[in-house]
Amino acid sequence: MANEIVKNENVEVTIIDEVKNQIDYNAKIGEDVIGLTIKCKRIKDDKKGIDFNSVKGMLFIPVYELNKKGDPVYRGDHNRWMDVHFTKVAFKGVPNECDVHSPEDLTTGTLYVRLKGIQTPSKYVVTKDEDGKDVYPEIWVKNSIVGFVPYTPDKSVFEYHKPEKVIEYDEETGEITEDDPETQTFTDGE
């Protein structure tokens, strides 16, 4: 039998036959919540007299580069920051306990969105528009924002940590040197 599940109950072994590999075509995959790492920067446009919150999100994505012929060449999967845009209804339905209700409320942190409410590119490739300007891939949040957690540093970075001794081995001379960071003195710039 190809697909068997063996169930062990005390000493008896029961074999259950005919487990079918079924695909749930009605699965609620879009309901899964993901955490989108974002960073925000306040941009001031003096010419237009406006300021706004620029939001960038990070994706681990296949990266392509255009060769001289204009064909995409795969360069591996990498983390890439991309502009995040929001539809007018993106923040409708945000739970009341969530403190963000517009892009202006966001800071650097993690934005939680249901998969069905976010649109991301399948690959990262910079193309050119008709004027020859670079066009970068973008992330769109359409709806289904469920929460936001602002970035805060880990409290351990504020605690004293005893420096480790540095032991170096010189292969040419066979000499072993040991530096004790507690007794080292540093000058500005080190």
Helices and strands as residue ranges (DSSP letters): E 5-9, E 12-16, G 29-31, E 33-45, E 50-66, E 72-86, G 103-105, E 109-114, G 115-117, E 118-119, E 124-125, E 127-128, E 134-135, E 138-141, E 145-150, G 155-158, E 166-169, E 176-179
